[in-house]
Amino acid sequence: MIGMTAAPRRWLARLCATAGLLVTAVALLIAPAAPASAHAVLSSSSPAASAIVPSGPEEVVLTFSESVRKVPDKVRVIAPDGSRADRGDPTFDGSVVRIPVDPGGARGTYLVSYRVISADSHPVSGAFTYSVGAPSAPPTDTGDTSRADPVVGTAVKVAKYLGYAGLVLLVGPALVLALLWPRRLDRRGPARLAWAGLGLVVLSTLADLWLQVPYTAGGGLFDVTGEGLSSVLGSAFGAAHLVRLGLLAAAAFLLRPLFAGPVGRTDGIILAVLGAATLVTWPLAGHPAASPAPAVSVVVDAVHLGSMAVWLGGLLMLAAFLLRRADERELGAILPIWSRWAALAVSALLLGGVVQGLIEVATPKALVDTTYGRLLLAKIGLFAVVMGVAAYSRQMVRRRVAEQRPAPVRRAVWVELAITAVVLGISAVLVQTPPARTANEVAASSSAGYFSTTLNSSLLSVQVELDPAERGNNSMHLYAYTKDNRPQPVVEWKATAALPSAGIEPIEIPLLPLTDNHATGEVSLPAAGDWQLKITARTSDIDQATVTATVPIR
């Protein structure tokens, strides 16, 4: 708008920001209320798994440990002849799912398969059988409800990482331009960096919404239906992302004048409020919202995320711009202030991480016994290295060496950024990993243990599950997948278990196919030790693969 004065431009920016906030408010109003829960597990069913009932039930009831949501057409009951025995859509009432079935169905074995979504947006899947009158050969479910495509899982982690990186690129330049940037220096470089960060956050948010459909439904990258997308947008996960987009749209109109020159106090306060509200959308869409103390977890995680963005974003501005362009007098004024900000941000980052770790890990043992705990330990170790480098930089600032010789400080800052880029990658994986407390709850829900692993060969991969992985009777489930992670039909399964250390020769495990890529069997393991499993899957008259695994039996 040529000729428009600064005051009308600011009023227009505020008006557009208000419009963005209205979009956010609408998303909040349509957001469903969701109770706190996390990574639900099936606690009971009626009929019970492997039960034999005299007559067909009118409904199958699944009871989970926590509330769950529907995945379209992923809760099924398959009759002995392979047809669908469920009638109409299942009803979801908190943790209870009721599936209407035809009570006049044929005698034989029925297969119940399910895929649902827990409150922290992660899918939960499984299957079991029951029989009417007498058992028969289990039917095959043509719907793949066993697990999501790993390509989708990887894409979700990449999208999370891009979101975190974009947040750093956006917050750092915005904060420094608003409070520390020398007036004589050109703002175009930091502004381009911030716009790139904003674009990455928007791209990440849209990718999260798109990928959530195949991630929860178990399909490929482009297996997105209108019904699935509508279900995601109508969930708490979708609402949090829509709110984020609205807040980012509102903030964009106020960022433009900031990138052109200094802004007034009112605009700065509005930007700070929008930024804080945007940060909250990340924990609202993940584990913190489903923790045992959701209010505390959401606030702590938002502080953790904001501190990370301030610290890393400020470091990036120092390394890329200020230490190269500012003169000695300007650095003498900027570096002490930044040093105090960094100390405050790191303190908040550390405190938030400790509180969130206590909530999500729950026990010291879980730090080493769970994937989540081990990733957290790796993150802590890298963070300690970064703290060492930061202490070196801070010491140089205190000695006022950085103003005269900024090159060593700039190198130290780049080292900090390189290590923290790895930390961000670990964080992106952590938010997609079941919390350690969930692993503990699942283990505590049964007195038995559990063993699961995936074995790879040049022909296929085999997912092995052994329950309870203890001396005595054990149930084994085998799933075969192609190299691109599609169900691999198996013509014949063979499996043996041996304990060489105790002189126990291979024990043949009788296997019963449940679907074309899924077989189950029962085996009695008489002694504790490291048992050797040998599994052979024949896919044709000439093609077969053999894989082995070591299973610790208590």
C-alpha positions in Angstrom: 0.0 0.0 0.0 2.0 3.0 -1.3 1.8 6.1 0.8 0.2 4.5 3.9 1.6 5.9 7.1 3.1 3.8 9.9 0.1 4.1 12.3 -2.5 2.8 9.8 -0.2 -0.1 8.9 0.1 -1.0 12.5 -3.7 -0.9 13.0 -4.1 -3.0 9.8 -1.6 -5.5 11.2 -3.5 -5.7 14.5 -6.8 -6.1 12.7 -5.4 -9.0 10.7 -3.9 -10.5 13.9 -7.4 -10.3 15.4 -8.8 -12.2 12.4 -6.2 -14.9 13.0 -7.2 -15.1 16.7 -10.9 -15.5 15.6 -9.9 -18.5 13.5 -8.1 -19.8 16.6 -11.2 -19.3 18.8 -13.4 -21.2 16.3 -10.9 -24.1 16.4 -11.0 -24.0 20.2 -14.8 -24.0 20.2 -15.0 -27.1 17.9 -12.3 -29.0 19.8 -13.7 -32.0 21.7 -13.1 -32.4 25.4 -10.6 -35.2 26.0 -9.9 -37.0 29.3 -6.3 -37.6 30.4 -5.0 -41.0 29.3 -2.0 -42.5 27.5 -1.3 -45.5 25.2 -4.3 -47.6 26.1 -4.1 -51.4 26.4 -6.9 -53.9 26.1 -7.6 -54.9 29.7 -10.6 -57.3 29.0 -13.1 -58.4 26.5 -16.4 -60.2 26.3 -16.3 -62.9 25.0 -12.8 -63.3 26.5 -9.9 -64.2 24.2 -9.8 -67.9 23.3 -13.2 -68.4 25.0 -15.7 -71.0 23.7 -19.3 -69.8 24.1 -22.4 -71.9 23.6 -24.2 -69.4 21.4 -23.3 -66.3 19.4 -23.2 -63.0 21.4 -25.2 -60.0 20.3 -22.2 -57.8 20.8 -18.4 -58.0 21.4 -17.3 -55.6 24.2 -13.7 -54.4 24.4 -12.5 -52.6 27.6 -9.3 -50.7 27.4 -7.2 -49.3 30.3 -7.9 -45.7 29.1 -10.3 -43.9 26.8 -9.9 -44.5 23.1 -11.1 -43.0 19.8 -12.3 -44.6 16.6 -10.3 -45.3 13.5 -12.8 -45.7 10.6 -13.4 -49.3 9.6 -10.6 -50.7 11.8 -12.7 -52.5 14.4 -13.9 -55.8 12.9 -15.3 -59.2 13.7 -14.6 -61.9 11.1 -16.9 -64.9 10.9 -15.5 -68.5 10.4 -16.2 -68.3 6.6 -14.2 -65.0 6.3 -17.2 -62.7 6.0 -17.8 -59.7 8.3 -19.8 -60.7 11.4 -20.1 -57.1 12.8 -23.2 -55.2 12.1 -23.1 -51.4 12.0 -20.5 -49.1 13.5 -19.1 -49.8 16.9 -19.9 -47.4 19.7 -17.2 -45.8 21.8 -17.9 -44.8 25.4 -14.7 -43.7 27.1 -12.7 -46.9 27.5 -15.4 -49.3 26.4 -16.0 -50.2 22.7 -19.2 -52.2 21.8 -19.3 -54.0 18.5 -22.8 -55.2 17.4 -22.6 -58.7 15.8 -25.0 -61.1 14.3 -26.1 -63.6 17.1 -27.3 -66.1 14.6 -23.9 -66.6 12.9 -22.3 -69.9 12.1 -20.5 -72.1 14.7 -16.8 -71.9 14.7 -13.9 -69.5 15.5 -14.3 -65.7 15.1 -11.5 -63.2 14.8 -11.8 -59.8 16.5 -9.3 -57.2 15.2 -9.1 -53.6 16.3 -7.1 -50.4 15.8 -8.0 -47.5 18.0 -6.4 -44.2 19.0 -5.3 -43.4 22.5 -5.6 -39.9 24.0 -2.0 -38.9 23.1 -2.8 -39.5 19.4 -0.9 -42.8 19.1 -2.6 -45.9 17.5 -3.2 -49.1 19.6 -3.9 -52.3 17.7 -4.4 -56.0 18.3 -6.5 -59.1 17.7 -7.9 -62.2 19.4 -10.2 -65.1 18.7 -13.3 -66.6 20.4 -15.3 -69.6 19.3 -19.1 -70.3 19.2 -19.9 -74.0 19.9 -16.5 -75.4 19.0 -13.3 -74.1 17.6 -12.6 -74.2 13.9 -9.8 -72.9 11.6 -9.4 -69.2 12.4 -10.6 -66.9 9.6 -8.4 -64.3 7.8 -8.9 -60.6 8.2 -7.9 -58.9 4.9 -7.6 -55.5 6.7 -4.1 -54.9 7.9 -4.5 -53.6 11.4 -1.2 -54.8 12.8 1.0 -51.7 12.5 1.6 -48.5 10.5 3.9 -48.2 7.5 7.4 -47.4 8.9 7.8 -44.9 6.1 4.9 -43.0 7.7 6.4 -43.3 11.2 9.7 -41.9 9.9 7.9 -39.1 8.1 6.1 -38.1 11.3 9.4 -37.8 13.1 10.9 -35.7 10.3 7.9 -33.4 10.4 8.3 -33.0 14.2 12.0 -32.2 13.7 11.2 -29.6 11.0 8.7 -28.0 13.4 11.3 -27.7 16.2 13.9 -26.3 13.7 11.4 -23.8 12.4 10.5 -22.7 15.9 14.2 -22.0 16.6 14.6 -20.1 13.3 11.5 -18.0 14.1 11.9 -17.3 17.8 15.6 -16.4 17.8 15.5 -13.6 15.1 12.2 -12.2 16.4 13.5 -12.0 20.0 16.9 -10.5 19.0 15.4 -8.0 16.5 12.8 -6.8 19.1 15.3 -6.4 22.0 18.9 -6.6 21.1 19.5 -5.7 17.4 21.6 -2.6 16.8 19.7 0.1 14.9 22.4 0.7 12.3 22.5 -3.0 11.1 20.3 -4.2 8.2 17.4 -6.5 9.3 16.9 -8.3 6.0 19.1 -11.3 6.8 17.4 -12.2 10.2 14.0 -11.4 8.7 14.6 -14.0 5.9 15.7 -16.5 8.5 12.5 -15.9 10.6 10.2 -16.1 7.6 11.9 -19.4 6.7 11.3 -20.6 10.3 7.6 -19.6 10.1 7.2 -21.5 6.8 8.8 -24.6 8.4 6.5 -24.5 11.4 3.4 -24.1 9.1 4.7 -26.9 6.8 5.3 -29.2 9.8 1.9 -28.5 11.2 0.1 -29.3 7.9 2.3 -32.4 7.5 1.4 -33.6 11.0 -2.3 -33.3 10.2 -1.9 -35.2 6.9 0.4 -37.9 8.3 -1.8 -38.5 11.3 -4.4 -40.2 9.0 -2.2 -43.0 7.7 -0.3 -43.1 11.0 -3.4 -44.0 13.0 -5.2 -46.0 10.3 -2.1 -48.0 9.3 -1.8 -47.1 5.7 0.8 -45.6 3.4 1.8 -41.9 2.9 -1.1 -41.2 0.5 -3.7 -43.5 2.1 -5.7 -40.4 3.2 -9.5 -40.4 3.0 -12.0 -37.6 3.6 -13.4 -39.5 6.5 -10.0 -40.1 8.0 -9.0 -36.5 7.6 -12.3 -35.3 9.1 -11.8 -37.6 12.1 -8.3 -36.2 12.7 -9.4 -32.6 12.4 -12.3 -33.2 14.8 -10.0 -34.7 17.5 -8.0 -32.9 20.2 -4.9 -33.5 18.1 -6.4 -31.8 15.1 -7.8 -28.9 17.2 -4.4 -28.2 18.7 -2.9 -28.0 15.2 -5.7 -25.8 13.8 -5.2 -23.5 16.8 -1.5 -23.3 16.0 -2.2 -22.3 12.4 -4.6 -19.6 13.5 -2.1 -18.2 16.0 0.7 -18.3 13.5 -1.5 -16.4 11.0 -2.2 -13.8 13.6 1.5 -13.5 14.5 2.6 -13.2 10.9 0.9 -9.8 10.5 2.7 -8.4 13.6 6.0 -9.9 12.6 6.2 -8.0 9.3 6.6 -4.5 10.9 9.1 -6.0 13.4 11.3 -7.2 10.6 11.2 -3.8 9.0 12.1 -1.8 12.2 11.5 -1.4 15.9 7.8 -1.9 17.1 5.9 -0.4 19.9 5.4 -1.9 23.3 1.8 -2.9 22.6 2.7 -4.9 19.5 5.6 -6.5 21.4 3.2 -7.7 24.2 0.7 -9.0 21.7 3.5 -11.0 19.9 4.7 -12.4 23.2 1.2 -13.6 24.1 0.7 -15.1 20.7 4.1 -16.9 21.0 3.3 -18.3 24.4 -0.1 -19.5 23.2 1.5 -21.1 20.1 4.0 -23.0 22.3 1.2 -24.6 24.3 -0.2 -26.3 21.2 2.7 -28.7 21.0 2.2 -30.4 24.4 -1.6 -30.3 23.9 -1.1 -32.6 20.9 1.2 -35.1 22.6 2.2 -37.0 25.7 1.9 -34.1 28.2 -1.8 -33.7 27.6 -2.3 -37.4 28.5 0.1 -37.6 31.5 -1.1 -38.3 35.1 -0.8 -34.5 35.8 -1.8 -32.9 32.4 -2.0 -29.3 33.6 1.5 -29.5 35.0 2.9 -31.4 32.1 1.5 -29.0 29.5 2.9 -25.9 31.2 6.3 -27.5 31.9 6.6 -28.8 28.4 5.7 -25.4 26.9 8.3 -23.8 29.1 10.8 -26.4 28.1 10.1 -25.9 24.4 10.1 -22.1 24.6 13.4 -22.1 26.5 14.9 -24.3 23.9 13.8 -22.0 21.1 15.1 -18.8 22.9 18.4 -20.4 23.7 19.1 -22.0 20.3 17.6 -19.2 18.3 19.7 -16.6 20.2 22.8 -18.7 19.6 22.0 -18.9 15.9 21.6 -15.1 15.7 24.9 -14.6 17.5 26.8 -17.0 15.3 25.3 -16.0 12.0 24.9 -12.2 12.4 25.9 -10.4 15.6 29.4 -11.8 16.1 30.2 -11.0 12.5 28.5 -7.6 12.0 28.3 -5.8 15.4 31.3 -3.7 16.4 33.2 -4.0 19.7 31.0 -1.4 21.5 27.8 -3.1 20.4 29.0 -6.5 21.4 30.1 -5.1 24.8 26.5 -4.1 25.4 24.8 -7.2 23.8 26.8 -10.1 25.1 26.3 -9.6 28.8 22.6 -9.3 28.3 22.5 -12.3 26.1 24.6 -14.3 28.6 22.0 -13.6 31.3 19.1 -14.6 29.0 20.9 -17.8 28.0 21.5 -18.7 31.7 17.8 -18.1 32.4 16.7 -20.1 29.4 19.0 -23.0 30.2 17.9 -23.1 33.8 14.2 -23.2 32.7 15.1 -25.8 30.1 16.8 -28.0 32.7 14.1 -27.6 35.3 11.4 -28.3 32.8 13.2 -31.4 31.6 13.7 -32.7 35.1 10.0 -32.2 36.0 8.8 -33.7 32.8 11.2 -36.6 33.1 10.0 -37.4 36.6 6.4 -37.5 35.3 7.0 -39.5 32.1 9.7 -41.9 33.4 8.3 -42.5 36.9 11.0 -44.9 38.1 14.9 -44.9 37.9 14.7 -48.5 36.5 12.7 -47.3 33.6 15.6 -45.0 32.5 17.6 -48.1 31.4 14.8 -50.6 30.8 12.7 -48.6 28.2 13.4 -47.0 24.9 12.0 -43.7 26.1 14.3 -43.8 29.2 17.4 -44.6 27.1 16.6 -41.8 24.6 16.2 -39.5 27.6 19.6 -40.5 28.9 21.2 -39.8 25.5 19.6 -36.4 25.4 20.9 -35.6 29.0 24.4 -36.7 28.0 24.5 -34.4 24.9 23.0 -31.6 27.0 25.8 -32.0 29.5 28.4 -31.6 26.6 26.6 -28.5 25.4 26.7 -27.1 28.9 30.4 -27.5 28.9 30.8 -25.6 25.7 28.4 -22.9 26.9 30.4 -22.4 30.1 33.5 -21.8 28.0 31.6 -19.1 26.0 30.2 -17.5 29.1 33.7 -17.3 30.6 34.9 -15.5 27.6 32.1 -13.0 27.8 32.8 -12.4 31.5 36.4 -11.7 30.7 35.3 -9.4 27.9 37.4 -11.3 25.4 34.5 -11.9 23.0 34.3 -8.2 22.0 38.0 -8.1 20.9 38.2 -11.6 19.5 34.7 -12.9 18.5 36.0 -15.7 16.3 36.6 -18.2 19.2 33.2 -17.5 20.6 31.6 -17.9 17.2 33.2 -21.3 16.8 32.0 -22.4 20.3 28.5 -21.2 19.4 28.5 -23.3 16.2 29.6 -26.4 18.2 26.7 -25.8 20.6 24.3 -25.5 17.7 25.7 -28.7 16.0 25.2 -30.8 19.2 21.8 -29.3 19.9 20.7 -30.2 16.4 21.2 -33.8 17.4 19.3 -33.2 20.6 16.4 -31.9 18.6 16.5 -35.1 16.6 16.3 -37.1 19.8 13.4 -34.9 20.9 11.5 -35.6 17.7 11.9 -39.3 18.3 10.9 -39.0 22.0 7.6 -37.4 21.3 6.7 -40.4 19.1 7.9 -43.0 21.7 5.6 -44.4 24.3 6.5 -42.8 27.7 8.4 -45.0 30.1 5.6 -44.7 32.6 3.3 -46.3 30.0 5.7 -49.2 29.5 5.7 -49.7 33.3 1.9 -49.6 33.5 1.6 -52.2 30.7 4.1 -54.5 32.5 2.4 -54.0 35.8 -1.0 -54.8 34.3 0.0 -58.4 34.1 2.2 -60.5 36.4 3.8 -62.0 33.3 6.4 -60.6 31.1 6.5 -60.1 27.3 9.0 -60.4 24.5 8.7 -58.7 21.1 11.3 -58.2 18.3 11.5 -57.9 14.5 13.9 -60.1 12.6 15.0 -59.3 9.1 16.2 -61.4 6.2 16.8 -60.8 2.5 13.3 -62.1 1.7 11.1 -60.7 4.4 10.9 -59.5 8.0 9.2 -61.4 10.9 7.7 -59.8 14.0 8.0 -62.2 16.9 5.9 -61.9 20.1 6.2 -64.3 23.0 3.9 -63.9 26.0 4.6 -64.1 29.0 8.3 -65.0 28.2 8.6 -67.0 31.4 9.1 -70.6 32.4 6.1 -72.7 31.6 3.4 -72.2 28.9 4.0 -69.4 26.4 1.9 -68.0 23.5 3.8 -67.1 20.3 2.6 -64.8 17.5 4.5 -64.4 14.2 3.8 -61.7 11.6 5.5 -61.7 8.2 6.1 -58.5 6.2 7.7 -57.6 2.9 10.7 -55.4 2.6 8.4 -52.4 2.0 6.4 -53.4 5.1 3.3 -54.9 3.5 1.8 -58.1 4.8 3.7 -61.1 3.3 1.6 -64.2 2.7 3.3 -67.3 4.1 2.5 -70.8 2.8 4.1 -72.6 5.7 5.5 -71.7 9.1 8.1 -73.7 11.1 9.5 -72.8 14.5 11.7 -74.4 17.1 13.0 -73.3 20.6 16.3 -74.6 22.2 18.3 -73.9 25.3 21.9 -75.1 24.5 23.3 -74.0 27.9 21.0 -76.5 29.7 21.4 -79.2 27.1 17.8 -78.8 25.8 17.5 -79.8 22.1 15.2 -77.9 19.7 11.5 -78.2 20.6 9.2 -78.0 17.7 6.4 -75.4 18.1 3.1 -76.3 16.4 1.8 -73.2 14.6 -1.7 -72.3 13.5 -2.2 -69.7 10.8 -4.7 -66.9 11.8 -4.3 -64.8 8.6 -2.1 -65.2 5.5 0.8 -63.4 7.3 0.0 -64.2 10.9 0.5 -67.5 12.8 0.2 -68.4 16.5 1.4 -71.3 18.6 1.8 -72.6 22.2 5.1 -73.8 23.6 6.2 -74.9 27.1 9.7 -73.7 28.1 10.8 -75.7 31.1 13.8 -73.7 32.3 15.1 -70.2 32.6 17.9 -68.9 30.3 18.6 -67.5 26.9 16.4 -69.6 24.6 17.3 -69.8 20.9 14.3 -69.4 18.5 14.6 -70.5 14.9 11.7 -69.5 12.6 11.3 -70.5 9.0 8.7 -68.9 6.7 8.1 -70.5 3.3 6.4 -68.0 0.8 6.4 -70.2 -2.3 7.5 -73.6 -3.5 11.1 -72.3 -3.9 11.3 -69.3 -1.6 11.8 -69.4 2.1 13.7 -67.5 4.8 15.0 -68.6 8.2 15.6 -66.1 11.1 16.8 -66.6 14.6 16.3 -64.8 17.9 17.6 -65.1 21.5 14.8 -64.8 24.1 15.6 -64.3 27.8 13.3 -66.4 29.9 12.9 -65.7 33.6 
